[in-house]
Amino acid sequence: LVLDGLTQSAKLDEFCYHESLVHPTVFIGGGGELATAREVLRHKSVERVVMVDLDGVVVDVCKEHLPEWGGEAVMSDPRLELVIGDAYKWFMETEETFDVIIMDICDPVEAGPGIVLYTKEFYEHAVTRLNKPHGVLVTQSGTAHAVPMVMGESKQDTACYGPIHNTLKSVFDCVIPFSTPIPSFGGDWGFNMAFNAPEGASSEDLQKEACNPKDGEIDSMIAERITGGDDALGFYDGVSHLRMFHLTKPVRQALAKDKRIMTKDNPVF
């Protein structure tokens, strides 16, 4: 699937991207391919999914021509509510709250008006739409090459990965960057998971537990919570989780040096 000359999904490895992004009421901003909703709906505990995408044509094309991405099976699931419209407008106006918010939209570099979905103001509002105490926001965050490219003055460029990470950190107690290899995207792809620590909990301990789960814990959760268990997933398991949540040294160093924060008045890109 190519939109505006940019690869959005490929049959070769779309499951790597979508399984990494997702893993009970859930909001999905974007997600027109339907594959993000497909992964959410694998979770037995999910009761409702609201997906808001601007482009109904993309949804229809993917439903017809890319059935492996979800297609009719997703569209006919009674737990899914599909809204064709502006995700930002819908989200800012809703009174509904969610256990999980997933942002599967274009990078801010190319998002046009959608860049507001990456700003500090948007994330501040997202906090008010998350159920307490365990609400989580996950967003795709652009390229996360194992060795970031050098752009001017010998500085390694984190593209939008760093600014998204920093902006989330300005709002949430815990922000965990992770990545996964997506060959059709030309390298590793970045994501950020953000949440606030429940009262009395240590944000540092929670982040360590997320990155270093106990042996067998992830695989047990998959067996218990995912329809079809391990056989239903093409990429994600306990071992892959460890790879995803341990970034390379160059990426960690580049993220530490990047101080950019995205706001409405200064969106960076």
C-alpha positions in Angstrom: 0.0 0.0 0.0 1.6 3.3 -1.2 0.0 6.7 -0.4 1.4 9.9 -1.8 4.5 8.1 -2.9 5.3 6.7 0.5 5.1 3.0 1.6 2.4 2.5 4.3 2.3 -1.3 4.4 3.7 -4.4 2.6 2.5 -7.9 2.7 6.1 -9.0 3.5 6.2 -7.4 6.9 3.0 -5.5 7.8 2.5 -7.8 10.8 5.8 -6.7 12.3 4.6 -3.1 12.4 1.0 -3.7 13.5 1.8 -6.3 16.1 4.4 -4.0 17.6 2.0 -1.0 17.7 -0.8 -2.7 19.5 0.1 -5.1 22.1 -11.1 -2.8 27.2 -11.9 0.0 25.1 -9.5 1.3 22.5 -9.2 4.4 20.4 -7.3 4.2 17.1 -6.4 7.5 15.3 -5.8 6.6 11.7 -5.3 3.0 10.9 -7.0 3.0 7.5 -5.5 -0.3 6.4 -7.6 -2.0 9.2 -4.5 -4.0 10.4 -4.2 -2.1 13.6 -7.8 -2.8 14.4 -7.2 -6.4 13.4 -4.4 -6.7 16.1 -6.5 -5.0 18.8 -9.5 -7.3 18.1 -7.3 -10.4 18.7 -7.3 -9.4 22.4 -10.1 -11.3 24.1 -10.6 -8.6 26.7 -11.4 -5.9 24.2 -15.0 -4.8 24.4 -15.0 -1.8 22.0 -12.8 -0.2 19.4 -13.3 3.2 18.0 -11.3 3.9 14.8 -11.3 7.3 13.3 -9.6 7.7 9.9 -9.9 10.7 7.5 -9.8 8.7 4.2 -12.7 6.5 3.6 -11.3 5.6 0.1 -8.2 4.0 1.7 -10.4 2.0 4.0 -12.5 0.7 1.1 -9.5 -0.1 -1.1 -7.8 -2.0 1.7 -11.0 -3.9 2.5 -11.3 -5.0 -1.1 -7.7 -5.5 -2.2 -5.8 -6.3 1.1 -8.0 -8.8 2.9 -5.0 -10.1 4.9 -4.8 -6.7 6.6 -8.2 -7.3 8.2 -10.8 -6.7 5.5 -14.3 -7.8 6.0 -13.5 -9.8 9.2 -12.5 -6.6 10.9 -15.3 -4.5 9.4 -18.0 -7.0 10.4 -16.7 -7.3 14.0 -19.5 -5.9 16.2 -16.9 -4.4 18.6 -15.6 -2.0 15.9 -17.0 1.4 15.4 -15.5 3.0 12.3 -15.8 6.8 11.9 -14.7 8.5 8.7 -13.6 11.9 9.7 -11.0 14.1 11.3 -9.4 12.2 14.2 -8.2 15.3 16.0 -11.7 17.0 15.9 -13.4 13.8 17.0 -11.0 13.1 19.8 -11.0 16.7 21.1 -14.8 16.7 21.2 -15.6 13.2 22.6 -16.4 12.7 26.3 -15.6 9.0 26.1 -12.6 7.6 27.9 -10.4 4.7 26.8 -8.0 2.1 28.2 -5.7 2.4 25.3 -5.1 5.2 22.7 -3.2 4.1 19.6 -2.0 6.7 17.1 -1.4 5.1 13.7 -1.0 8.2 11.5 1.5 9.8 9.2 4.8 11.1 10.5 4.6 14.8 11.6 7.2 15.5 8.9 4.5 14.7 6.3 1.3 14.9 8.2 0.2 18.4 7.2 -2.7 19.5 9.5 -2.4 16.2 11.2 0.8 17.4 12.9 -1.4 18.6 15.8 -1.8 14.9 16.8 1.8 15.0 17.9 1.8 18.2 20.0 2.1 18.7 23.7 -1.4 20.2 23.8 -2.8 17.0 22.2 -1.1 14.7 24.6 -2.2 16.8 27.6 -5.8 16.3 26.4 -5.1 12.6 25.8 -4.3 12.2 29.5 -7.9 13.3 30.3 -9.3 10.6 27.9 -7.4 7.7 29.4 -8.9 5.5 32.1 -7.1 5.5 35.4 -4.9 4.1 36.7 -3.6 1.9 33.9 -4.4 3.9 30.7 -1.8 3.7 28.0 -1.0 5.7 24.8 1.1 4.2 22.0 2.1 6.1 18.9 4.1 5.2 15.8 7.2 7.5 15.8 8.9 7.4 12.5 12.3 6.0 11.6 14.6 4.6 14.3 17.6 3.4 12.4 20.1 1.3 14.5 22.7 4.0 13.6 20.9 7.4 13.1 22.0 9.3 10.0 24.3 12.2 10.4 22.7 15.5 9.3 24.8 18.7 9.4 27.4 19.6 12.0 28.1 15.9 12.5 24.9 15.5 14.6 23.0 12.3 14.5 19.4 13.1 13.5 16.6 11.2 15.2 14.1 12.5 12.6 10.7 12.7 14.5 11.5 9.9 16.9 13.2 12.2 19.4 10.7 15.1 19.3 7.8 12.7 19.8 9.5 11.0 22.7 10.4 14.3 24.3 6.9 15.7 23.8 5.4 12.7 25.5 7.9 13.0 28.4 6.8 16.6 29.0 3.3 15.2 29.8 3.5 11.6 31.0 5.5 10.1 33.9 6.7 7.1 31.9 7.6 7.1 28.2 9.3 4.0 26.8 10.7 4.2 23.2 11.0 0.9 21.3 11.6 -0.2 17.7 11.2 -3.0 15.3 12.7 -3.8 11.9 10.4 -3.2 9.0 12.3 -4.1 5.8 9.7 -2.5 3.5 10.3 0.8 5.3 14.0 0.6 4.8 15.1 0.0 8.3 14.0 0.0 12.0 10.8 1.8 12.9 10.2 3.6 16.1 7.3 3.7 18.6 6.7 5.3 22.0 4.5 3.9 24.8 3.4 6.5 27.4 1.5 6.2 30.7 1.3 7.7 34.2 2.4 5.7 37.2 -0.4 4.7 39.5 -0.3 6.3 43.0 2.5 4.8 45.1 4.2 3.1 42.1 7.7 4.0 40.9 7.8 5.1 37.3 11.4 3.9 37.0 10.4 0.4 38.3 7.5 0.2 35.9 9.7 1.1 32.9 12.2 -1.6 33.9 9.5 -4.2 34.2 8.1 -3.3 30.8 11.5 -3.6 29.1 12.6 -6.7 31.1 9.6 -8.9 31.8 10.1 -12.2 33.7 11.0 -15.3 31.6 8.0 -16.7 29.9 5.7 -13.8 31.0 5.0 -12.4 27.6 4.4 -15.8 26.0 2.0 -16.7 28.8 0.1 -13.5 28.3 -0.2 -14.2 24.6 -1.5 -17.7 25.2 -4.0 -16.4 27.7 -5.2 -13.2 26.1 -4.8 -13.5 22.3 -7.4 -15.4 20.2 -5.4 -18.1 18.5 -2.4 -17.7 20.9 1.1 -17.7 19.6 0.1 -19.1 16.2 -2.0 -16.0 15.5 1.1 -13.7 15.6 3.8 -13.6 13.0 6.3 -11.5 14.8 5.7 -10.7 18.4 6.6 -13.0 21.3 8.7 -12.9 24.5 12.1 -12.9 22.7 11.0 -10.3 20.1 9.8 -8.1 23.0 13.3 -8.0 24.4 14.7 -7.0 21.1 12.1 -4.3 20.6 12.6 -2.7 24.0 16.4 -2.5 24.0 17.5 0.1 21.6 21.0 0.3 20.1 23.6 2.5 21.8 23.7 5.0 19.0 19.9 5.4 19.1 19.9 5.9 22.9 22.6 8.4 22.7 20.9 10.4 19.9 17.6 10.4 21.8 19.4 11.6 25.0 20.9 14.6 23.0 17.6 15.6 21.3 15.7 18.2 23.3 13.0 19.2 20.8 9.4 19.4 22.0 6.5 19.8 19.6 3.8 22.4 20.4 1.1 24.1 18.4 3.1 27.3 18.3 6.4 25.4 17.5 5.6 22.1 15.8 9.3 21.6 14.9 8.5 20.2 11.4 
